[in-house]
Amino acid sequence: MSRLSRANLKARESIFTSRPEQYIGDIQARCPPDLEECVMAMEDCCEEAYEAQVLLRNGTKDLPRMNKILQSERVFLLVNEDTIKRYKRGLADEIEPAITELIERAEQGLALLERKEQTLQAKVENAKSVPRNATGTSAVQKLEARRLQTLVKQREKLEAEVRALEEEVLQTGTKRRS
């Protein structure tokens, strides 16, 4: 650590206004040793404070970037392919019974709807064979026709769901084999 003012301490003039005649022009005048030590200690403190400030600034100048990095919530986990395959097989084993049960339930519902459709078609055939009266169709016949349309739509929807489930089961089976 350098002491900048040490060279000037020996021939320094006093800054005090009292008794200037004593120090003016006196080259041999000397600062008291306690004052010289005090100045040197103050210089040491200033240099230490400056170095601490530089060290602190160097240590914290990257703080905003580090805060941003630490606030990030993304986590990347790397696993090997065998682990992924094992979890896929486990998931397929876990889901397959539920899919099979859903397919069975859909098939039962479809069979029920087909029976209802046949019943309603028979009613429609019977209604067609009965001669119509002059006033047109009765309210009961209109209600039955609406019911028939609703059931046909439900049946078509269930058939589409059964096809989708069958495709899913087939895909799951082919994935398990490969």
MARVO-830736 format. One record per atom (N, C-alpha, C, O): residue in three letters; x, y negated, z negated. Coordinates in steps of 0.001 Angstrom, whole numbers, padded with zeros to 6 digits, always signed. Layout:
// MARVO-830736
ALAXYZ
...
This chain:
// MARVO-830736
MET+000847+001175+000000
MET+000000+000000+000000
MET+000892-001237+000000
MET+001852-001348-000762
SER+000551-002110+000840
SER+001394-003321+000931
SER+000893-004384-000022
SER-000300-004486-000308
ARG+001802-005145-000488
ARG+001442-006251-001378
ARG+001757-007529-000612
ARG+002905-007966-000545
LEU+000730-008107-000048
LEU+000901-009226+000870
LEU+001426-010489+000194
LEU+002227-011225+000771
SER+000983-010726-000997
SER+001325-012010-001619
SER+002554-011938-002512
SER+002879-012945-003140
ARG+003244-010840-002609
ARG+004391-010727-003505
ARG+005530-011666-003094
ARG+006221-012215-003952
ALA+005719-011845-001819
ALA+006813-012712-001362
ALA+006561-014169-001732
ALA+007515-014915-001951
ASN+005324-014584-001807
ASN+004987-015976-002086
ASN+004890-016279-003572
ASN+004789-017445-003952
LEU+004920-015260-004422
LEU+004722-015504-005848
LEU+005881-016286-006471
LEU+005647-017057-007402
LYS+007061-016129-006021
LYS+008219-016726-006682
LYS+008296-018234-006476
LYS+008727-018943-007384
ALA+007898-018746-005327
ALA+008030-020180-005064
ALA+006657-020813-004870
ALA+006511-021709-004039
ARG+005698-020392-005580
ARG+004350-020907-005409
ARG+004156-022152-006268
ARG+004651-022235-007392
GLU+003429-023113-005718
GLU+003110-024320-006490
GLU+001805-024084-007214
GLU+000979-023286-006771
SER+001621-024742-008276
SER+000434-024593-009086
SER-000740-025267-008420
SER-000592-026306-007776
ILE-001895-024679-008575
ILE-003109-025284-008022
ILE-003817-026140-009065
ILE-004828-026778-008773
PHE-003283-026151-010277
PHE-003911-026927-011333
PHE-003485-028385-011240
PHE-002344-028676-010882
THR-004391-029303-011560
THR-004102-030734-011451
THR-003365-031281-012659
THR-002784-032363-012579
SER-003369-030593-013732
SER-002678-031134-014912
SER-001179-030914-014795
SER-000710-029845-014404
ARG-000471-031924-015137
ARG+000981-031952-015177
ARG+001609-031437-013874
ARG+002381-030479-013915
PRO+001306-032033-012744
PRO+001897-031566-011492
PRO+003376-031889-011415
PRO+004106-031227-010676
GLU+003848-032901-012165
GLU+005256-033272-012070
GLU+006171-032152-012499
GLU+007344-032113-012128
GLN+005641-031263-013263
GLN+006454-030179-013770
GLN+006772-029167-012666
GLN+007844-028562-012689
TYR+005851-028964-011683
TYR+006014-027907-010695
TYR+006371-028413-009308
TYR+006954-027667-008521
ILE+006050-029629-008992
ILE+006298-030132-007648
ILE+007787-030182-007398
ILE+008561-030746-008171
GLY+008157-029570-006290
GLY+009544-029596-005889
GLY+010437-028680-006685
GLY+011627-028582-006384
ASP+009927-028020-007665
ASP+010753-027128-008469
ASP+010785-025763-007792
ASP+009825-025000-007892
ILE+011860-025455-007117
ILE+011956-024209-006367
ILE+012189-023048-007322
ILE+011841-021909-007012
GLN+012743-023313-008418
GLN+013040-022250-009359
GLN+011826-021874-010219
GLN+011902-020972-011053
ALA+010709-022577-010003
ALA+009522-022294-010821
ALA+009039-020864-010538
ALA+009110-020370-009413
ARG+008561-020244-011571
ARG+008174-018856-011468
ARG+006831-018653-012131
ARG+006530-019281-013146
CYS+005997-017748-011541
CYS+004717-017412-012175
CYS+004996-016555-013397
CYS+005956-015784-013411
PRO+004182-016682-014403
PRO+004357-015812-015560
PRO+004211-014340-015141
PRO+003430-014027-014243
PRO+004946-013458-015778
PRO+004902-012046-015387
PRO+003503-011433-015527
PRO+003136-010566-014734
ASP+002734-011859-016497
ASP+001372-011318-016664
ASP+000490-011700-015490
ASP-000312-010891-015024
LEU+000634-012952-015001
LEU-000154-013418-013862
LEU+000245-012658-012594
LEU-000604-012288-011784
GLU+001536-012436-012442
GLU+002014-011688-011280
GLU+001456-010264-011293
GLU+001022-009765-010255
GLU+001463-009614-012441
GLU+000907-008269-012562
GLU-000585-008276-012293
GLU-001113-007352-011674
CYS-001259-009300-012750
CYS-002711-009417-012546
CYS-003024-009541-011056
CYS-003958-008910-010560
VAL-002243-010355-010345
VAL-002453-010525-008905
VAL-002184-009211-008182
VAL-002947-008817-007301
MET-001100-008535-008553
MET-000788-007256-007910
MET-001883-006218-008181
MET-002242-005450-007288
ALA-002405-006193-009393
ALA-003481-005251-009726
ALA-004739-005572-008918
ALA-005438-004670-008458
MET-005019-006874-008749
MET-006184-007281-007967
MET-006015-006869-006510
MET-006962-006399-005879
GLU-004794-007048-005971
GLU-004526-006623-004599
GLU-004706-005119-004452
GLU-005279-004652-003468
ASP-004215-004359-005431
ASP-004393-002907-005397
ASP-005882-002536-005403
ASP-006311-001653-004661
CYS-006652-003211-006237
CYS-008098-002947-006311
CYS-008783-003267-004985
CYS-009643-002518-004521
CYS-008389-004394-004379
CYS-008985-004769-003092
CYS-008645-003740-002010
CYS-009506-003356-001218
GLU-007399-003304-001985
GLU-007000-002310-000998
GLU-007732-000988-001223
GLU-008175-000355-000265
GLU-007861-000570-002477
GLU-008582+000666-002794
GLU-010048+000550-002389
GLU-010626+001484-001833
ALA-010647-000620-002677
ALA-012051-000829-002302
ALA-012210-000784-000788
ALA-013173-000206-000285
TYR-011279-001387-000057
TYR-011334-001381+001400
TYR-011210+000050+001938
TYR-011972+000453+002816
GLU-010259+000807+001416
GLU-010089+002186+001864
GLU-011317+003032+001535
GLU-011723+003883+002327
ALA-011905+002793+000364
ALA-013127+003520+000008
ALA-014263+003162+000960
ALA-015044+004025+001360
GLN-014347+001885+001317
GLN-015377+001432+002247
GLN-015177+002075+003626
GLN-016143+002522+004244
VAL-013953+002123+004099
VAL-013669+002746+005398
VAL-014013+004229+005347
VAL-014638+004759+006266
LEU-013607+004893+004278
LEU-013895+006309+004128
LEU-015405+006558+004091
LEU-015903+007479+004738
LEU-016118+005743+003343
LEU-017568+005882+003252
LEU-018234+005623+004599
LEU-019153+006345+004986
ARG-017776+004598+005312
ARG-018346+004282+006617
ARG-018090+005425+007599
ARG-018988+005813+008348
ASN-016874+005962+007599
ASN-016577+007084+008485
ASN-017402+008317+008129
ASN-017787+009083+009013
GLY-017667+008507+006875
GLY-018435+009670+006445
GLY-019924+009537+006689
GLY-020618+010551+006770
THR-020443+008318+006809
THR-021895+008136+006932
THR-022333+007535+008249
THR-023530+007315+008438
LYS-021425+007259+009170
LYS-021844+006627+010413
LYS-022677+007573+011277
LYS-023404+007118+012160
ASP-022582+008868+011037
ASP-023332+009861+011805
ASP-024647+010244+011119
ASP-025321+011172+011565
LEU-025018+009551+010049
LEU-026195+009913+009264
LEU-027500+009888+010067
LEU-028273+010838+009943
PRO-027800+008867+010882
PRO-029070+008901+011627
PRO-029194+010122+012546
PRO-030261+010731+012628
ARG-028119+010471+013227
ARG-028170+011640+014105
ARG-028360+012919+013290
ARG-029124+013801+013683
MET-027672+013016+012170
MET-027812+014207+011328
MET-029222+014317+010747
MET-029761+015418+010641
ASN-029822+013186+010370
ASN-031203+013208+009881
ASN-032140+013745+010945
ASN-033028+014545+010650
LYS-031947+013310+012181
LYS-032795+013772+013273
LYS-032613+015266+013498
LYS-033583+015988+013727
ILE-031391+015716+013433
ILE-031126+017143+013628
ILE-031757+017966+012507
ILE-032347+019016+012759
LEU-031632+017494+011284
LEU-032149+018250+010145
LEU-033667+018237+010079
LEU-034263+019135+009484
GLN-034304+017237+010680
GLN-035767+017184+010687
GLN-036361+018101+011746
GLN-037568+018342+011731
SER-035576+018604+012637
SER-036061+019487+013689
SER-036584+020769+013061
SER-035971+021330+012153
GLU-037734+021224+013564
GLU-038353+022413+012987
GLU-038258+023619+013914
GLU-038827+024665+013603
ARG-037576+023511+015018
ARG-037453+024636+015932
ARG-036445+025637+015384
ARG-035359+025285+014923
VAL-036849+026878+015454
VAL-035978+027947+014998
VAL-035909+028969+016126
VAL-036939+029412+016633
PHE-034735+029327+016504
PHE-034556+030306+017555
PHE-034030+031589+016921
PHE-033022+031594+016215
LEU-034738+032661+017194
LEU-034347+033952+016651
LEU-034025+034864+017820
LEU-034856+035059+018706
LEU-032860+035408+017826
LEU-032443+036280+018909
LEU-032538+037720+018448
LEU-031954+038099+017432
VAL-033290+038534+019214
VAL-033422+039953+018898
VAL-033085+040752+020149
VAL-033181+040248+021268
ASN-032699+041974+019950
ASN-032355+042801+021099
ASN-033603+043461+021684
ASN-034672+043436+021074
GLU-033461+044043+022854
GLU-034595+044601+023591
GLU-035187+045819+022882
GLU-036396+046042+022947
ASP-034363+046593+022219
ASP-034872+047769+021500
ASP-035850+047379+020401
ASP-036862+048047+020191
THR-035543+046308+019712
THR-036445+045833+018658
THR-037781+045412+019243
THR-038837+045715+018688
ILE-037726+044710+020371
ILE-038965+044269+021017
ILE-039788+045473+021457
ILE-041005+045487+021270
LYS-039150+046475+022035
LYS-039871+047675+022472
LYS-040498+048403+021283
LYS-041628+048886+021363
ARG-039753+048475+020185
ARG-040272+049149+018993
ARG-041524+048439+018469
ARG-042511+049085+018118
TYR-041474+047109+018419
TYR-042640+046359+017952
TYR-043808+046478+018935
TYR-044964+046522+018515
LYS-043519+046529+020233
LYS-044573+046707+021232
LYS-045277+048043+021036
LYS-046505+048119+021050
ARG-044474+049107+020851
ARG-045062+050435+020625
ARG-045904+050439+019352
ARG-047000+050999+019332
GLY-045402+049824+018306
GLY-046159+049764+017053
GLY-047466+049019+017224
GLY-048501+049430+016699
LEU-047415+047923+017959
LEU-048632+047143+018206
LEU-049625+047939+019039
LEU-050823+047917+018760
ALA-049140+048642+020057
ALA-050028+049470+020883
ALA-050659+050576+020040
ALA-051854+050843+020163
ASP-049867+051218+019188
ASP-050408+052273+018315
ASP-051451+051722+017362
ASP-052417+052407+017027
GLU-051260+050500+016930
GLU-052192+049883+015992
GLU-053487+049452+016677
GLU-054562+049537+016083
ILE-053390+048993+017919
ILE-054562+048440+018611
ILE-055356+049502+019359
ILE-056567+049352+019524
GLU-054718+050557+019812
GLU-055382+051557+020648
GLU-056643+052152+020016
GLU-057647+052268+020719
PRO-056656+052536+018734
PRO-057903+053075+018156
PRO-059047+052062+018193
PRO-060193+052428+018456
ALA-058743+050799+017933
ALA-059799+049779+017961
ALA-060345+049615+019374
ALA-061552+049456+019555
ILE-059466+049650+020382
ILE-059916+049520+021770
ILE-060769+050720+022165
ILE-061793+050567+022830
THR-060351+051899+021759
THR-061117+053107+022065
THR-062508+053032+021440
THR-063502+053387+022074
GLU-062570+052574+020206
GLU-063865+052431+019535
GLU-064741+051408+020253
GLU-065938+051632+020428
LEU-064159+050303+020662
LEU-064929+049287+021380
LEU-065446+049818+022716
LEU-066566+049499+023116
ILE-064654+050612+023397
ILE-065097+051195+024667
ILE-066264+052145+024438
ILE-067237+052136+025192
GLU-066167+052960+023399
GLU-067263+053893+023083
GLU-068543+053129+022756
GLU-069627+053493+023214
ARG-068412+052083+021974
ARG-069592+051284+021627
ARG-070182+050623+022869
ARG-071403+050553+023016
ALA-069318+050138+023764
ALA-069802+049509+024990
ALA-070519+050534+025869
ALA-071549+050227+026470
GLU-069973+051754+025942
GLU-070617+052799+026738
GLU-071976+053170+026152
GLU-072930+053389+026898
GLN-072075+053244+024816
GLN-073361+053538+024188
GLN-074378+052434+024476
GLN-075541+052699+024780
GLY-073905+051184+024371
GLY-074802+050065+024662
GLY-075230+050059+026114
GLY-076372+049724+026427
LEU-074317+050428+027007
LEU-074639+050488+028425
LEU-075673+051575+028697
LEU-076608+051365+029469
ALA-075506+052740+028062
ALA-076479+053830+028231
ALA-077851+053395+027726
ALA-078869+053690+028352
LEU-077876+052706+026615
LEU-079142+052220+026068
LEU-079800+051229+027027
LEU-081004+051296+027274
LEU-079011+050327+027553
LEU-079557+049352+028504
LEU-080036+050015+029787
LEU-081035+049587+030365
GLU-079344+051047+030238
GLU-079787+051768+031442
GLU-081133+052441+031195
GLU-081999+052438+032069
ARG-081310+053014+030013
ARG-082606+053628+029692
ARG-083707+052578+029663
ARG-084810+052797+030163
LYS-083384+051426+029063
LYS-084380+050351+029023
LYS-084693+049863+030434
LYS-085841+049551+030751
GLU-083670+049800+031273
GLU-083888+049359+032649
GLU-084805+050328+033383
GLU-085713+049912+034103
GLN-084563+051609+033197
GLN-085408+052614+033855
GLN-086854+052498+033380
GLN-087795+052610+034166
THR-087007+052272+032081
THR-088351+052117+031534
THR-089034+050900+032140
THR-090199+050960+032533
LEU-088312+049817+032209
LEU-088892+048594+032760
LEU-089174+048730+034258
LEU-090161+048187+034753
GLN-088321+049445+034973
GLN-088574+049649+036393
GLN-089824+050498+036601
GLN-090598+050284+037534
ALA-089993+051448+035722
ALA-091214+052262+035806
ALA-092438+051403+035551
ALA-093465+051557+036213
LYS-092326+050504+034595
LYS-093460+049608+034315
LYS-093744+048707+035509
LYS-094899+048433+035837
VAL-092676+048251+036152
VAL-092860+047394+037327
VAL-093541+048173+038449
VAL-094438+047658+039117
GLU-093110+049415+038649
GLU-093741+050248+039682
GLU-095211+050468+039360
GLU-096061+050408+040249
ASN-095512+050721+038089
ASN-096908+050900+037688
ASN-097701+049620+037906
ASN-098860+049662+038318
ALA-097070+048475+037627
ALA-097762+047207+037799
ALA-098010+046920+039271
ALA-099017+046304+039621
LYS-097106+047358+040136
LYS-097295+047141+041579
LYS-098414+048019+042118
LYS-099159+047613+043010
SER-098524+049205+041582
SER-099555+050122+042069
SER-100953+049699+041608
SER-101938+050023+042271
VAL-101055+048996+040508
VAL-102350+048521+040024
VAL-102777+047361+040918
VAL-101987+046447+041150
PRO-104030+047379+041433
PRO-104465+046269+042288
PRO-104507+044969+041498
PRO-104921+044923+040339
ARG-104068+043935+042163
ARG-104045+042635+041496
ARG-105412+042008+041570
ARG-106149+042146+042546
ASN-105710+041326+040515
ASN-106978+040595+040533
ASN-106767+039245+041215
ASN-105628+038877+041502
ALA-107750+038563+041458
ALA-107715+037320+042236
ALA-106961+036211+041522
ALA-106454+035303+042180
THR-106874+036252+040227
THR-106228+035171+039480
THR-104708+035279+039494
THR-104046+034352+039027
GLY-104119+036359+040003
GLY-102658+036511+040033
GLY-102184+037407+038905
GLY-102963+038169+038333
THR-100921+037311+038594
THR-100358+038174+037561
THR-100769+037682+036183
THR-100951+036489+035944
SER-100902+038620+035318
SER-101292+038260+033956
SER-100060+037777+033180
SER-098924+037932+033627
ALA-100309+037207+032041
ALA-099235+036680+031194
ALA-098349+037808+030685
ALA-097141+037632+030529
VAL-098943+038957+030429
VAL-098172+040098+029938
VAL-097204+040568+031017
VAL-096054+040897+030727
GLN-097675+040597+032266
GLN-096805+041024+033360
GLN-095652+040038+033564
GLN-094524+040447+033836
LYS-095934+038756+033435
LYS-094875+037743+033560
LYS-093837+037914+032453
LYS-092634+037814+032693
LEU-094317+038172+031246
LEU-093409+038377+030112
LEU-092531+039600+030339
LEU-091330+039563+030071
GLU-093128+040686+030833
GLU-092360+041905+031110
GLU-091320+041659+032209
GLU-090199+042162+032133
ALA-091694+040889+033223
ALA-090754+040592+034306
ALA-089569+039781+033783
ALA-088426+040028+034168
ARG-089842+038818+032910
ARG-088755+038028+032323
ARG-087840+038896+031463
ARG-086616+038764+031495
ARG-088463+039777+030702
ARG-087680+040691+029868
ARG-086791+041586+030712
ARG-085637+041847+030374
LEU-087354+042048+031815
LEU-086595+042893+032723
LEU-085389+042131+033279
LEU-084285+042674+033333
GLN-085589+040910+033682
GLN-084482+040105+034205
GLN-083404+039901+033139
GLN-082213+040010+033429
THR-083819+039609+031916
THR-082870+039403+030817
THR-082062+040670+030559
THR-080846+040609+030381
LEU-082735+041812+030539
LEU-082039+043070+030289
LEU-081082+043424+031430
LEU-080003+043965+031191
VAL-081472+043123+032651
VAL-080586+043382+033784
VAL-079327+042536+033654
VAL-078223+043023+033901
LYS-079483+041276+033270
LYS-078318+040400+033086
LYS-077420+040918+031966
LYS-076195+040915+032093
GLN-078029+041360+030875
GLN-077245+041900+029766
GLN-076477+043149+030202
GLN-075310+043329+029852
ARG-077146+044002+030967
ARG-076501+045217+031442
ARG-075303+044875+032330
ARG-074236+045473+032188
GLU-075470+043929+033232
GLU-074372+043540+034121
GLU-073200+042975+033321
GLU-072037+043242+033624
LYS-073523+042201+032309
LYS-072469+041622+031470
LYS-071705+042722+030733
LYS-070477+042688+030666
LEU-072427+043689+030184
LEU-071783+044792+029471
LEU-070960+045661+030418
LEU-069894+046148+030041
GLU-071438+045858+031625
GLU-070665+046627+032599
GLU-069343+045921+032907
GLU-068297+046560+033018
ALA-069405+044607+033041
ALA-068171+043849+033305
ALA-067214+043971+032125
ALA-066007+044105+032330
GLU-067723+043927+030895
GLU-066868+044068+029720
GLU-066241+045460+029659
GLU-065075+045607+029294
VAL-067027+046482+030020
VAL-066499+047852+030008
VAL-065384+047975+031033
VAL-064355+048588+030748
ARG-065562+047405+032221
ARG-064510+047456+033239
ARG-063242+046762+032737
ARG-062134+047265+032926
ALA-063415+045603+032099
ALA-062251+044870+031594
ALA-061527+045681+030512
ALA-060297+045731+030491
LEU-062280+046305+029628
LEU-061658+047123+028575
LEU-060955+048349+029163
LEU-059878+048728+028704
GLU-061566+048966+030175
GLU-060923+050115+030814
GLU-059605+049706+031464
GLU-058609+050422+031360
GLU-059598+048555+032133
GLU-058364+048064+032743
GLU-057300+047797+031680
GLU-056121+048093+031874
GLU-057731+047240+030569
GLU-056794+046937+029483
GLU-056193+048217+028913
GLU-054999+048274+028619
VAL-057042+049263+028755
VAL-056565+050541+028239
VAL-055575+051157+029231
VAL-054539+051690+028831
LEU-055895+051083+030507
LEU-054989+051616+031517
LEU-053653+050878+031505
LEU-052598+051502+031615
GLN-053695+049561+031373
GLN-052465+048782+031327
GLN-051647+049125+030085
GLN-050423+049237+030149
THR-052325+049287+028967
THR-051641+049624+027728
THR-050986+051004+027858
THR-049864+051210+027394
GLY-051692+051943+028490
GLY-051155+053292+028684
GLY-049945+053289+029587
GLY-048971+053996+029328
THR-049997+052490+030659
THR-048852+052444+031577
THR-047668+051739+030935
THR-046520+052091+031205
LYS-047923+050773+030110
LYS-046828+050062+029426
LYS-046156+050992+028414
LYS-044938+050945+028238
ARG-046937+051823+027762
ARG-046365+052724+026760
ARG-045475+053770+027399
ARG-044460+054171+026831
ARG-045863+054203+028575
ARG-045102+055257+029257
ARG-043770+054729+029770
ARG-042787+055466+029845
SER-043745+053441+030124
SER-042500+052904+030701
SER-041541+052419+029676
SER-040459+051944+030019
